[in-house]
């Protein structure tokens, strides 16, 4: 299909989706598909070349959270109505609270521009959107929103959201110290709930939970397409009192609350599969606020990390990784195996 025909097809699909949107309350997958088609239909052919990539494009399974160029169409290369459509797409992959966090993280680029000697590098327009494959009711596709301190990745199979990891959110500064945004904390709950759980531990528990007196310097899982489980360390949730386990669940909720309810429920089910006793909480670095620190929650299938090693602890990196499921790897495997079996059964 040439570009002109492809654009016409996208426009037709978007119009059809809009016409039938009132028929039922769509799940997150339906809403994402509609929002993605609407966004793609608004683009020029040149913009489409940047924004619409093949599902098997290597960029789909890459992640970066440092400043710089990346695959996709940048916000600064869109007009205002197109940027509004990006916000609408983000609104389908995030809760209201999660969307607010993303907006605040992007706004921190303007804060950094004012305080850094290299402020010219900070640009809230350098966040990119990429759609991988054609948004479809029955075929795999995905989308990503990424830039400095943000990487949101979604992989969908038909009307099912296959997976919404990896997800990276960062904040620099973690708390704005001066200016019009003074006091802003984009990732307040993530940080505070980690400290609350640490503060609840008694001396014996803390000796197990604190695995190093030095922070690790950054998240340890890196940016590769796959991440291997680190060696189990820290305090097992089974060794926590019931009220401490509740604090651990509230810590997870700081990330889950950024997702729409159906996506949050699915991720919670994956994280707590086998029971909360399977989780471990580990801490490294200072146990006094205002200095560099790091913590993680690890389960059989996932790793949640928060690092605050830079700028005296006032610079946060957070990430949620699924060991088998990032970028929909496990569900895509099942999908292709199922499709192959169906094909063979018709021979």
CORNORZI-V71575 format. One line per field, one symbol per residue. phi: phi as a letter, one per 30 degrees, with the letter a starting at -180 (. if undefined). Layout:
phi: ???
//
This chain:
phi: .ddddddddddddddddddcdddadddeddddddddddddddddedddeddccddcdeddccbbbcdkdadkcdedccdddddddddddeddcbdeddddddddddddddddedccdcddddbddccccbccicebdbbdaaabbbleibbcbbbbbhccddabbdbcbbbbddbdcaidcejdbdbededddddddeddddddddddddcadcddjaecdibddbbdddedajcdddccdedddddddddededdddceeddddddddddcdjjdeddbcbbbjdccdjbeaabbcbbecbbcbbbbcchijcacbbabbcdcceiieddddddddddddddddcd
//
